[in-house]
Amino acid sequence: AEPVVVLRALYNYAYRAEDGRHVAMVAGEQFLLLHKANEDGWQVSRASEPHWARPFFVPATYVTELDP
């Protein structure tokens, strides 16, 4: 199994997803990395939410990987 990668938001950021839902992150918030979709956007889930919660994308330059 691959190790879990935890990310921390560096900045506040918000956008409206293609499905119409409002997605926001707050500086300091932690996420679990699900997939590095490309250089610009990574798919994540909130570390504080259940594993079945709906994932979303964050700008790769707005987050940093935390040491394991």
PDB file of N, CA, C, O and CB in Angstrom:
ATOM      1  N   ALA A   1       0.843  -1.192   0.000  1.00  0.00           N
ATOM      2  CA  ALA A   1       0.000   0.000   0.000  1.00  0.00           C
ATOM      3  C   ALA A   1       0.880   1.245   0.000  1.00  0.00           C
ATOM      4  O   ALA A   1       1.932   1.286   0.639  1.00  0.00           O
ATOM      5  CB  ALA A   1      -0.955   0.004   1.223  1.00  0.00           C
ATOM      6  N   GLU A   2       0.427   2.253  -0.728  1.00  0.00           N
ATOM      7  CA  GLU A   2       1.171   3.504  -0.782  1.00  0.00           C
ATOM      8  C   GLU A   2       0.981   4.286   0.511  1.00  0.00           C
ATOM      9  O   GLU A   2      -0.093   4.241   1.110  1.00  0.00           O
ATOM     10  CB  GLU A   2       0.729   4.347  -1.989  1.00  0.00           C
ATOM     11  N   PRO A   3       2.021   5.007   0.948  1.00  0.00           N
ATOM     12  CA  PRO A   3       1.872   5.820   2.163  1.00  0.00           C
ATOM     13  C   PRO A   3       0.871   6.955   1.937  1.00  0.00           C
ATOM     14  O   PRO A   3       0.716   7.447   0.820  1.00  0.00           O
ATOM     15  CB  PRO A   3       3.240   6.397   2.598  1.00  0.00           C
ATOM     16  N   VAL A   4       0.216   7.347   2.982  1.00  0.00           N
ATOM     17  CA  VAL A   4      -0.739   8.454   2.911  1.00  0.00           C
ATOM     18  C   VAL A   4       0.044   9.763   2.853  1.00  0.00           C
ATOM     19  O   VAL A   4       0.952   9.987   3.653  1.00  0.00           O
ATOM     20  CB  VAL A   4      -1.721   8.439   4.137  1.00  0.00           C
ATOM     21  N   VAL A   5      -0.310  10.621   1.908  1.00  0.00           N
ATOM     22  CA  VAL A   5       0.339  11.925   1.779  1.00  0.00           C
ATOM     23  C   VAL A   5      -0.632  12.973   2.307  1.00  0.00           C
ATOM     24  O   VAL A   5      -1.758  13.103   1.828  1.00  0.00           O
ATOM     25  CB  VAL A   5       0.753  12.226   0.287  1.00  0.00           C
ATOM     26  N   VAL A   6      -0.164  13.716   3.306  1.00  0.00           N
ATOM     27  CA  VAL A   6      -0.978  14.771   3.909  1.00  0.00           C
ATOM     28  C   VAL A   6      -0.492  16.115   3.375  1.00  0.00           C
ATOM     29  O   VAL A   6       0.707  16.389   3.327  1.00  0.00           O
ATOM     30  CB  VAL A   6      -0.903  14.725   5.475  1.00  0.00           C
ATOM     31  N   LEU A   7      -1.442  16.933   2.982  1.00  0.00           N
ATOM     32  CA  LEU A   7      -1.155  18.269   2.461  1.00  0.00           C
ATOM     33  C   LEU A   7      -1.696  19.323   3.412  1.00  0.00           C
ATOM     34  O   LEU A   7      -2.656  19.077   4.142  1.00  0.00           O
ATOM     35  CB  LEU A   7      -1.760  18.452   1.053  1.00  0.00           C
ATOM     36  N   ARG A   8      -1.079  20.496   3.402  1.00  0.00           N
ATOM     37  CA  ARG A   8      -1.588  21.638   4.180  1.00  0.00           C
ATOM     38  C   ARG A   8      -1.786  22.807   3.232  1.00  0.00           C
ATOM     39  O   ARG A   8      -0.915  23.114   2.417  1.00  0.00           O
ATOM     40  CB  ARG A   8      -0.608  22.026   5.350  1.00  0.00           C
ATOM     41  N   ALA A   9      -2.932  23.455   3.342  1.00  0.00           N
ATOM     42  CA  ALA A   9      -3.234  24.620   2.511  1.00  0.00           C
ATOM     43  C   ALA A   9      -2.367  25.798   2.931  1.00  0.00           C
ATOM     44  O   ALA A   9      -2.243  26.099   4.118  1.00  0.00           O
ATOM     45  CB  ALA A   9      -4.731  24.991   2.607  1.00  0.00           C
ATOM     46  N   LEU A  10      -1.777  26.451   1.959  1.00  0.00           N
ATOM     47  CA  LEU A  10      -0.946  27.627   2.221  1.00  0.00           C
ATOM     48  C   LEU A  10      -1.760  28.916   2.168  1.00  0.00           C
ATOM     49  O   LEU A  10      -1.396  29.913   2.792  1.00  0.00           O
ATOM     50  CB  LEU A  10       0.200  27.697   1.217  1.00  0.00           C
ATOM     51  N   TYR A  11      -2.863  28.892   1.423  1.00  0.00           N
ATOM     52  CA  TYR A  11      -3.676  30.091   1.200  1.00  0.00           C
ATOM     53  C   TYR A  11      -5.160  29.737   1.249  1.00  0.00           C
ATOM     54  O   TYR A  11      -5.537  28.576   1.090  1.00  0.00           O
ATOM     55  CB  TYR A  11      -3.324  30.748  -0.158  1.00  0.00           C
ATOM     56  N   ASN A  12      -5.982  30.734   1.466  1.00  0.00           N
ATOM     57  CA  ASN A  12      -7.422  30.566   1.309  1.00  0.00           C
ATOM     58  C   ASN A  12      -7.716  30.490  -0.188  1.00  0.00           C
ATOM     59  O   ASN A  12      -7.055  31.144  -0.994  1.00  0.00           O
ATOM     60  CB  ASN A  12      -8.221  31.740   1.993  1.00  0.00           C
ATOM     61  N   TYR A  13      -8.708  29.689  -0.546  1.00  0.00           N
ATOM     62  CA  TYR A  13      -9.061  29.547  -1.958  1.00  0.00           C
ATOM     63  C   TYR A  13     -10.494  29.045  -2.048  1.00  0.00           C
ATOM     64  O   TYR A  13     -10.915  28.217  -1.241  1.00  0.00           O
ATOM     65  CB  TYR A  13      -8.081  28.578  -2.696  1.00  0.00           C
ATOM     66  N   ALA A  14     -11.240  29.539  -3.021  1.00  0.00           N
ATOM     67  CA  ALA A  14     -12.622  29.091  -3.224  1.00  0.00           C
ATOM     68  C   ALA A  14     -12.950  29.118  -4.712  1.00  0.00           C
ATOM     69  O   ALA A  14     -12.422  29.938  -5.463  1.00  0.00           O
ATOM     70  CB  ALA A  14     -13.621  29.982  -2.428  1.00  0.00           C
ATOM     71  N   TYR A  15     -13.824  28.214  -5.125  1.00  0.00           N
ATOM     72  CA  TYR A  15     -14.282  28.175  -6.510  1.00  0.00           C
ATOM     73  C   TYR A  15     -15.607  27.432  -6.585  1.00  0.00           C
ATOM     74  O   TYR A  15     -16.020  26.775  -5.629  1.00  0.00           O
ATOM     75  CB  TYR A  15     -13.227  27.506  -7.425  1.00  0.00           C
ATOM     76  N   ARG A  16     -16.261  27.543  -7.725  1.00  0.00           N
ATOM     77  CA  ARG A  16     -17.491  26.804  -7.977  1.00  0.00           C
ATOM     78  C   ARG A  16     -17.142  25.652  -8.904  1.00  0.00           C
ATOM     79  O   ARG A  16     -16.654  25.866 -10.014  1.00  0.00           O
ATOM     80  CB  ARG A  16     -18.608  27.723  -8.595  1.00  0.00           C
ATOM     81  N   ALA A  17     -17.395  24.424  -8.446  1.00  0.00           N
ATOM     82  CA  ALA A  17     -17.085  23.223  -9.223  1.00  0.00           C
ATOM     83  C   ALA A  17     -18.032  23.106 -10.414  1.00  0.00           C
ATOM     84  O   ALA A  17     -19.060  23.780 -10.476  1.00  0.00           O
ATOM     85  CB  ALA A  17     -17.177  21.961  -8.337  1.00  0.00           C
ATOM     86  N   GLU A  18     -17.666  22.236 -11.360  1.00  0.00           N
ATOM     87  CA  GLU A  18     -18.488  22.045 -12.550  1.00  0.00           C
ATOM     88  C   GLU A  18     -19.901  21.584 -12.224  1.00  0.00           C
ATOM     89  O   GLU A  18     -20.840  21.870 -12.968  1.00  0.00           O
ATOM     90  CB  GLU A  18     -17.835  21.048 -13.465  1.00  0.00           C
ATOM     91  N   ASP A  19     -20.054  20.863 -11.100  1.00  0.00           N
ATOM     92  CA  ASP A  19     -21.383  20.384 -10.713  1.00  0.00           C
ATOM     93  C   ASP A  19     -22.185  21.436  -9.952  1.00  0.00           C
ATOM     94  O   ASP A  19     -23.302  21.165  -9.510  1.00  0.00           O
ATOM     95  CB  ASP A  19     -21.254  19.134  -9.865  1.00  0.00           C
ATOM     96  N   GLY A  20     -21.616  22.648  -9.796  1.00  0.00           N
ATOM     97  CA  GLY A  20     -22.329  23.744  -9.160  1.00  0.00           C
ATOM     98  C   GLY A  20     -22.068  23.930  -7.682  1.00  0.00           C
ATOM     99  O   GLY A  20     -22.485  24.935  -7.108  1.00  0.00           O
ATOM    100  N   ARG A  21     -21.385  22.983  -7.048  1.00  0.00           N
ATOM    101  CA  ARG A  21     -21.140  23.137  -5.612  1.00  0.00           C
ATOM    102  C   ARG A  21     -20.000  24.112  -5.351  1.00  0.00           C
ATOM    103  O   ARG A  21     -19.079  24.252  -6.156  1.00  0.00           O
ATOM    104  CB  ARG A  21     -20.826  21.781  -4.972  1.00  0.00           C
ATOM    105  N   HIS A  22     -20.087  24.779  -4.209  1.00  0.00           N
ATOM    106  CA  HIS A  22     -19.066  25.735  -3.793  1.00  0.00           C
ATOM    107  C   HIS A  22     -17.998  24.967  -3.023  1.00  0.00           C
ATOM    108  O   HIS A  22     -18.306  24.251  -2.070  1.00  0.00           O
ATOM    109  CB  HIS A  22     -19.678  26.893  -2.920  1.00  0.00           C
ATOM    110  N   VAL A  23     -16.752  25.117  -3.434  1.00  0.00           N
ATOM    111  CA  VAL A  23     -15.632  24.442  -2.785  1.00  0.00           C
ATOM    112  C   VAL A  23     -14.703  25.507  -2.226  1.00  0.00           C
ATOM    113  O   VAL A  23     -14.356  26.458  -2.926  1.00  0.00           O
ATOM    114  CB  VAL A  23     -14.875  23.497  -3.779  1.00  0.00           C
ATOM    115  N   ALA A  24     -14.296  25.357  -0.972  1.00  0.00           N
ATOM    116  CA  ALA A  24     -13.405  26.333  -0.354  1.00  0.00           C
ATOM    117  C   ALA A  24     -12.409  25.634   0.551  1.00  0.00           C
ATOM    118  O   ALA A  24     -12.697  24.590   1.135  1.00  0.00           O
ATOM    119  CB  ALA A  24     -14.205  27.376   0.438  1.00  0.00           C
ATOM    120  N   MET A  25     -11.232  26.231   0.654  1.00  0.00           N
ATOM    121  CA  MET A  25     -10.238  25.753   1.612  1.00  0.00           C
ATOM    122  C   MET A  25      -9.692  26.964   2.353  1.00  0.00           C
ATOM    123  O   MET A  25      -9.705  28.083   1.841  1.00  0.00           O
ATOM    124  CB  MET A  25      -9.086  24.951   0.902  1.00  0.00           C
ATOM    125  N   VAL A  26      -9.218  26.722   3.554  1.00  0.00           N
ATOM    126  CA  VAL A  26      -8.708  27.773   4.415  1.00  0.00           C
ATOM    127  C   VAL A  26      -7.237  27.488   4.693  1.00  0.00           C
ATOM    128  O   VAL A  26      -6.864  26.334   4.907  1.00  0.00           O
ATOM    129  CB  VAL A  26      -9.527  27.869   5.739  1.00  0.00           C
ATOM    130  N   ALA A  27      -6.408  28.504   4.695  1.00  0.00           N
ATOM    131  CA  ALA A  27      -4.988  28.333   4.990  1.00  0.00           C
ATOM    132  C   ALA A  27      -4.824  27.560   6.296  1.00  0.00           C
ATOM    133  O   ALA A  27      -5.468  27.872   7.297  1.00  0.00           O
ATOM    134  CB  ALA A  27      -4.273  29.707   5.076  1.00  0.00           C
ATOM    135  N   GLY A  28      -3.962  26.555   6.277  1.00  0.00           N
ATOM    136  CA  GLY A  28      -3.712  25.728   7.454  1.00  0.00           C
ATOM    137  C   GLY A  28      -4.521  24.445   7.480  1.00  0.00           C
ATOM    138  O   GLY A  28      -4.195  23.525   8.230  1.00  0.00           O
ATOM    139  N   GLU A  29      -5.568  24.368   6.676  1.00  0.00           N
ATOM    140  CA  GLU A  29      -6.411  23.170   6.624  1.00  0.00           C
ATOM    141  C   GLU A  29      -5.611  22.008   6.036  1.00  0.00           C
ATOM    142  O   GLU A  29      -4.753  22.207   5.176  1.00  0.00           O
ATOM    143  CB  GLU A  29      -7.698  23.432   5.784  1.00  0.00           C
ATOM    144  N   GLN A  30      -5.902  20.788   6.508  1.00  0.00           N
ATOM    145  CA  GLN A  30      -5.174  19.619   6.026  1.00  0.00           C
ATOM    146  C   GLN A  30      -6.039  18.730   5.147  1.00  0.00           C
ATOM    147  O   GLN A  30      -7.244  18.591   5.358  1.00  0.00           O
ATOM    148  CB  GLN A  30      -4.642  18.819   7.195  1.00  0.00           C
ATOM    149  N   PHE A  31      -5.389  18.135   4.156  1.00  0.00           N
ATOM    150  CA  PHE A  31      -6.052  17.281   3.179  1.00  0.00           C
ATOM    151  C   PHE A  31      -5.262  16.003   2.989  1.00  0.00           C
ATOM    152  O   PHE A  31      -4.072  15.938   3.297  1.00  0.00           O
ATOM    153  CB  PHE A  31      -6.223  18.009   1.840  1.00  0.00           C
ATOM    154  N   LEU A  32      -5.941  14.990   2.478  1.00  0.00           N
ATOM    155  CA  LEU A  32      -5.281  13.758   2.071  1.00  0.00           C
ATOM    156  C   LEU A  32      -5.196  13.777   0.547  1.00  0.00           C
ATOM    157  O   LEU A  32      -6.200  13.988  -0.134  1.00  0.00           O
ATOM    158  CB  LEU A  32      -6.051  12.483   2.595  1.00  0.00           C
ATOM    159  N   LEU A  33      -4.008  13.559   0.022  1.00  0.00           N
ATOM    160  CA  LEU A  33      -3.813  13.550  -1.419  1.00  0.00           C
ATOM    161  C   LEU A  33      -4.361  12.255  -1.988  1.00  0.00           C
ATOM    162  O   LEU A  33      -3.981  11.168  -1.553  1.00  0.00           O
ATOM    163  CB  LEU A  33      -2.323  13.720  -1.780  1.00  0.00           C
ATOM    164  N   LEU A  34      -5.253  12.371  -2.961  1.00  0.00           N
ATOM    165  CA  LEU A  34      -5.822  11.204  -3.626  1.00  0.00           C
ATOM    166  C   LEU A  34      -5.155  10.953  -4.973  1.00  0.00           C
ATOM    167  O   LEU A  34      -4.889   9.810  -5.346  1.00  0.00           O
ATOM    168  CB  LEU A  34      -7.324  11.381  -3.812  1.00  0.00           C
ATOM    169  N   HIS A  35      -4.885  12.054  -5.705  1.00  0.00           N
ATOM    170  CA  HIS A  35      -4.344  11.895  -7.056  1.00  0.00           C
ATOM    171  C   HIS A  35      -3.758  13.216  -7.533  1.00  0.00           C
ATOM    172  O   HIS A  35      -4.396  14.264  -7.427  1.00  0.00           O
ATOM    173  CB  HIS A  35      -5.438  11.402  -8.036  1.00  0.00           C
ATOM    174  N   LYS A  36      -2.527  13.158  -8.064  1.00  0.00           N
ATOM    175  CA  LYS A  36      -1.942  14.339  -8.701  1.00  0.00           C
ATOM    176  C   LYS A  36      -2.402  14.312 -10.154  1.00  0.00           C
ATOM    177  O   LYS A  36      -1.746  13.726 -11.015  1.00  0.00           O
ATOM    178  CB  LYS A  36      -0.351  14.359  -8.586  1.00  0.00           C
ATOM    179  N   ALA A  37      -3.529  14.950 -10.411  1.00  0.00           N
ATOM    180  CA  ALA A  37      -4.151  14.912 -11.739  1.00  0.00           C
ATOM    181  C   ALA A  37      -3.226  15.497 -12.804  1.00  0.00           C
ATOM    182  O   ALA A  37      -3.117  14.951 -13.902  1.00  0.00           O
ATOM    183  CB  ALA A  37      -5.480  15.675 -11.725  1.00  0.00           C
ATOM    184  N   ASN A  38      -2.569  16.594 -12.487  1.00  0.00           N
ATOM    185  CA  ASN A  38      -1.608  17.230 -13.388  1.00  0.00           C
ATOM    186  C   ASN A  38      -0.759  18.184 -12.560  1.00  0.00           C
ATOM    187  O   ASN A  38      -0.856  18.194 -11.333  1.00  0.00           O
ATOM    188  CB  ASN A  38      -2.329  17.984 -14.569  1.00  0.00           C
ATOM    189  N   GLU A  39       0.063  18.980 -13.214  1.00  0.00           N
ATOM    190  CA  GLU A  39       0.938  19.899 -12.479  1.00  0.00           C
ATOM    191  C   GLU A  39       0.164  21.004 -11.767  1.00  0.00           C
ATOM    192  O   GLU A  39       0.653  21.583 -10.797  1.00  0.00           O
ATOM    193  CB  GLU A  39       1.944  20.518 -13.425  1.00  0.00           C
ATOM    194  N   ASP A  40      -1.038  21.295 -12.248  1.00  0.00           N
ATOM    195  CA  ASP A  40      -1.797  22.428 -11.720  1.00  0.00           C
ATOM    196  C   ASP A  40      -2.807  22.070 -10.639  1.00  0.00           C
ATOM    197  O   ASP A  40      -3.012  22.850  -9.709  1.00  0.00           O
ATOM    198  CB  ASP A  40      -2.506  23.098 -12.829  1.00  0.00           C
ATOM    199  N   GLY A  41      -3.443  20.902 -10.744  1.00  0.00           N
ATOM    200  CA  GLY A  41      -4.518  20.558  -9.815  1.00  0.00           C
ATOM    201  C   GLY A  41      -4.392  19.155  -9.262  1.00  0.00           C
ATOM    202  O   GLY A  41      -4.110  18.207  -9.995  1.00  0.00           O
ATOM    203  N   TRP A  42      -4.601  19.031  -7.974  1.00  0.00           N
ATOM    204  CA  TRP A  42      -4.532  17.738  -7.302  1.00  0.00           C
ATOM    205  C   TRP A  42      -5.879  17.413  -6.682  1.00  0.00           C
ATOM    206  O   TRP A  42      -6.552  18.293  -6.145  1.00  0.00           O
ATOM    207  CB  TRP A  42      -3.424  17.731  -6.227  1.00  0.00           C
ATOM    208  N   GLN A  43      -6.272  16.147  -6.758  1.00  0.00           N
ATOM    209  CA  GLN A  43      -7.530  15.705  -6.157  1.00  0.00           C
ATOM    210  C   GLN A  43      -7.257  15.332  -4.702  1.00  0.00           C
ATOM    211  O   GLN A  43      -6.323  14.586  -4.405  1.00  0.00           O
ATOM    212  CB  GLN A  43      -8.148  14.493  -6.945  1.00  0.00           C
ATOM    213  N   VAL A  44      -8.081  15.859  -3.806  1.00  0.00           N
ATOM    214  CA  VAL A  44      -7.884  15.666  -2.373  1.00  0.00           C
ATOM    215  C   VAL A  44      -9.224  15.394  -1.678  1.00  0.00           C
ATOM    216  O   VAL A  44     -10.299  15.555  -2.255  1.00  0.00           O
ATOM    217  CB  VAL A  44      -7.196  16.902  -1.751  1.00  0.00           C
ATOM    218  N   SER A  45      -9.110  14.979  -0.427  1.00  0.00           N
ATOM    219  CA  SER A  45     -10.263  14.952   0.470  1.00  0.00           C
ATOM    220  C   SER A  45      -9.804  15.605   1.768  1.00  0.00           C
ATOM    221  O   SER A  45      -8.615  15.607   2.084  1.00  0.00           O
ATOM    222  CB  SER A  45     -10.805  13.472   0.709  1.00  0.00           C
ATOM    223  N   ARG A  46     -10.738  16.148   2.504  1.00  0.00           N
ATOM    224  CA  ARG A  46     -10.375  16.783   3.771  1.00  0.00           C
ATOM    225  C   ARG A  46     -10.000  15.711   4.792  1.00  0.00           C
ATOM    226  O   ARG A  46     -10.688  14.699   4.923  1.00  0.00           O
ATOM    227  CB  ARG A  46     -11.540  17.663   4.304  1.00  0.00           C
ATOM    228  N   ALA A  47      -8.915  15.941   5.505  1.00  0.00           N
ATOM    229  CA  ALA A  47      -8.462  14.991   6.522  1.00  0.00           C
ATOM    230  C   ALA A  47      -9.495  14.869   7.635  1.00  0.00           C
ATOM    231  O   ALA A  47      -9.563  13.838   8.305  1.00  0.00           O
ATOM    232  CB  ALA A  47      -7.103  15.423   7.101  1.00  0.00           C
ATOM    233  N   SER A  48     -10.294  15.904   7.838  1.00  0.00           N
ATOM    234  CA  SER A  48     -11.276  15.918   8.931  1.00  0.00           C
ATOM    235  C   SER A  48     -12.602  15.276   8.557  1.00  0.00           C
ATOM    236  O   SER A  48     -13.477  15.138   9.411  1.00  0.00           O
ATOM    237  CB  SER A  48     -11.524  17.331   9.377  1.00  0.00           C
ATOM    238  N   GLU A  49     -12.774  14.876   7.291  1.00  0.00           N
ATOM    239  CA  GLU A  49     -14.047  14.299   6.841  1.00  0.00           C
ATOM    240  C   GLU A  49     -13.941  12.787   6.686  1.00  0.00           C
ATOM    241  O   GLU A  49     -12.836  12.257   6.571  1.00  0.00           O
ATOM    242  CB  GLU A  49     -14.484  14.933   5.512  1.00  0.00           C
ATOM    243  N   PRO A  50     -15.061  12.092   6.681  1.00  0.00           N
ATOM    244  CA  PRO A  50     -15.040  10.628   6.486  1.00  0.00           C
ATOM    245  C   PRO A  50     -14.434  10.269   5.129  1.00  0.00           C
ATOM    246  O   PRO A  50     -14.462  11.078   4.202  1.00  0.00           O
ATOM    247  CB  PRO A  50     -16.473  10.042   6.596  1.00  0.00           C
ATOM    248  N   HIS A  51     -13.893   9.073   5.013  1.00  0.00           N
ATOM    249  CA  HIS A  51     -13.226   8.646   3.787  1.00  0.00           C
ATOM    250  C   HIS A  51     -14.159   8.616   2.580  1.00  0.00           C
ATOM    251  O   HIS A  51     -13.692   8.681   1.443  1.00  0.00           O
ATOM    252  CB  HIS A  51     -12.622   7.284   3.986  1.00  0.00           C
ATOM    253  N   TRP A  52     -15.451   8.520   2.804  1.00  0.00           N
ATOM    254  CA  TRP A  52     -16.405   8.477   1.692  1.00  0.00           C
ATOM    255  C   TRP A  52     -16.866   9.861   1.235  1.00  0.00           C
ATOM    256  O   TRP A  52     -17.648   9.971   0.290  1.00  0.00           O
ATOM    257  CB  TRP A  52     -17.607   7.658   2.089  1.00  0.00           C
ATOM    258  N   ALA A  53     -16.393  10.911   1.893  1.00  0.00           N
ATOM    259  CA  ALA A  53     -16.782  12.276   1.502  1.00  0.00           C
ATOM    260  C   ALA A  53     -16.302  12.566   0.073  1.00  0.00           C
ATOM    261  O   ALA A  53     -15.279  12.044  -0.368  1.00  0.00           O
ATOM    262  CB  ALA A  53     -16.192  13.327   2.500  1.00  0.00           C
ATOM    263  N   ARG A  54     -17.038  13.382  -0.616  1.00  0.00           N
ATOM    264  CA  ARG A  54     -16.756  13.682  -2.015  1.00  0.00           C
ATOM    265  C   ARG A  54     -15.424  14.420  -2.174  1.00  0.00           C
ATOM    266  O   ARG A  54     -15.219  15.453  -1.537  1.00  0.00           O
ATOM    267  CB  ARG A  54     -17.890  14.513  -2.613  1.00  0.00           C
ATOM    268  N   PRO A  55     -14.517  13.910  -3.011  1.00  0.00           N
ATOM    269  CA  PRO A  55     -13.232  14.586  -3.232  1.00  0.00           C
ATOM    270  C   PRO A  55     -13.411  15.838  -4.091  1.00  0.00           C
ATOM    271  O   PRO A  55     -14.461  16.043  -4.699  1.00  0.00           O
ATOM    272  CB  PRO A  55     -12.227  13.628  -3.900  1.00  0.00           C
ATOM    273  N   PHE A  56     -12.375  16.664  -4.131  1.00  0.00           N
ATOM    274  CA  PHE A  56     -12.382  17.878  -4.941  1.00  0.00           C
ATOM    275  C   PHE A  56     -10.949  18.204  -5.346  1.00  0.00           C
ATOM    276  O   PHE A  56     -10.004  17.545  -4.913  1.00  0.00           O
ATOM    277  CB  PHE A  56     -13.028  19.070  -4.166  1.00  0.00           C
ATOM    278  N   PHE A  57     -10.803  19.220  -6.176  1.00  0.00           N
ATOM    279  CA  PHE A  57      -9.481  19.605  -6.651  1.00  0.00           C
ATOM    280  C   PHE A  57      -9.016  20.889  -5.975  1.00  0.00           C
ATOM    281  O   PHE A  57      -9.808  21.785  -5.687  1.00  0.00           O
ATOM    282  CB  PHE A  57      -9.490  19.778  -8.171  1.00  0.00           C
ATOM    283  N   VAL A  58      -7.689  20.954  -5.726  1.00  0.00           N
ATOM    284  CA  VAL A  58      -7.062  22.166  -5.199  1.00  0.00           C
ATOM    285  C   VAL A  58      -5.892  22.517  -6.108  1.00  0.00           C
ATOM    286  O   VAL A  58      -5.303  21.629  -6.724  1.00  0.00           O
ATOM    287  CB  VAL A  58      -6.589  21.973  -3.710  1.00  0.00           C
ATOM    288  N   PRO A  59      -5.547  23.803  -6.199  1.00  0.00           N
ATOM    289  CA  PRO A  59      -4.381  24.186  -6.997  1.00  0.00           C
ATOM    290  C   PRO A  59      -3.114  23.644  -6.327  1.00  0.00           C
ATOM    291  O   PRO A  59      -2.913  23.839  -5.128  1.00  0.00           O
ATOM    292  CB  PRO A  59      -4.301  25.742  -7.161  1.00  0.00           C
ATOM    293  N   ALA A  60      -2.279  22.975  -7.087  1.00  0.00           N
ATOM    294  CA  ALA A  60      -1.074  22.360  -6.536  1.00  0.00           C
ATOM    295  C   ALA A  60      -0.148  23.384  -5.876  1.00  0.00           C
ATOM    296  O   ALA A  60       0.535  23.060  -4.905  1.00  0.00           O
ATOM    297  CB  ALA A  60      -0.324  21.624  -7.629  1.00  0.00           C
ATOM    298  N   THR A  61      -0.120  24.607  -6.390  1.00  0.00           N
ATOM    299  CA  THR A  61       0.769  25.627  -5.822  1.00  0.00           C
ATOM    300  C   THR A  61       0.204  26.232  -4.540  1.00  0.00           C
ATOM    301  O   THR A  61       0.883  27.027  -3.890  1.00  0.00           O
ATOM    302  CB  THR A  61       1.018  26.730  -6.842  1.00  0.00           C
ATOM    303  N   TYR A  62      -1.011  25.877  -4.164  1.00  0.00           N
ATOM    304  CA  TYR A  62      -1.637  26.415  -2.947  1.00  0.00           C
ATOM    305  C   TYR A  62      -1.527  25.469  -1.768  1.00  0.00           C
ATOM    306  O   TYR A  62      -2.036  25.762  -0.686  1.00  0.00           O
ATOM    307  CB  TYR A  62      -3.093  26.725  -3.203  1.00  0.00           C
ATOM    308  N   VAL A  63      -0.867  24.336  -1.964  1.00  0.00           N
ATOM    309  CA  VAL A  63      -0.710  23.358  -0.881  1.00  0.00           C
ATOM    310  C   VAL A  63       0.742  22.897  -0.799  1.00  0.00           C
ATOM    311  O   VAL A  63       1.502  23.033  -1.758  1.00  0.00           O
ATOM    312  CB  VAL A  63      -1.651  22.141  -1.095  1.00  0.00           C
ATOM    313  N   THR A  64       1.114  22.355   0.348  1.00  0.00           N
ATOM    314  CA  THR A  64       2.454  21.805   0.533  1.00  0.00           C
ATOM    315  C   THR A  64       2.316  20.439   1.181  1.00  0.00           C
ATOM    316  O   THR A  64       1.419  20.213   1.993  1.00  0.00           O
ATOM    317  CB  THR A  64       3.351  22.753   1.399  1.00  0.00           C
ATOM    318  N   GLU A  65       3.212  19.528   0.817  1.00  0.00           N
ATOM    319  CA  GLU A  65       3.205  18.203   1.417  1.00  0.00           C
ATOM    320  C   GLU A  65       3.865  18.283   2.788  1.00  0.00           C
ATOM    321  O   GLU A  65       4.907  18.916   2.957  1.00  0.00           O
ATOM    322  CB  GLU A  65       3.932  17.172   0.508  1.00  0.00           C
ATOM    323  N   LEU A  66       3.237  17.627   3.766  1.00  0.00           N
ATOM    324  CA  LEU A  66       3.797  17.568   5.108  1.00  0.00           C
ATOM    325  C   LEU A  66       4.696  16.346   5.226  1.00  0.00           C
ATOM    326  O   LEU A  66       4.451  15.324   4.584  1.00  0.00           O
ATOM    327  CB  LEU A  66       2.678  17.531   6.174  1.00  0.00           C
ATOM    328  N   ASP A  67       5.716  16.447   6.030  1.00  0.00           N
ATOM    329  CA  ASP A  67       6.594  15.300   6.253  1.00  0.00           C
ATOM    330  C   ASP A  67       5.807  14.197   6.961  1.00  0.00           C
ATOM    331  O   ASP A  67       4.969  14.470   7.821  1.00  0.00           O
ATOM    332  CB  ASP A  67       7.848  15.710   7.087  1.00  0.00           C
ATOM    333  N   PRO A  68       6.093  12.933   6.582  1.00  0.00           N
ATOM    334  CA  PRO A  68       5.348  11.818   7.229  1.00  0.00           C
ATOM    335  C   PRO A  68       5.675  11.695   8.706  1.00  0.00           C
ATOM    336  O   PRO A  68       5.140  10.819   9.386  1.00  0.00           O
ATOM    337  CB  PRO A  68       5.660  10.486   6.532  1.00  0.00           C
TER     338      PRO A  68
END
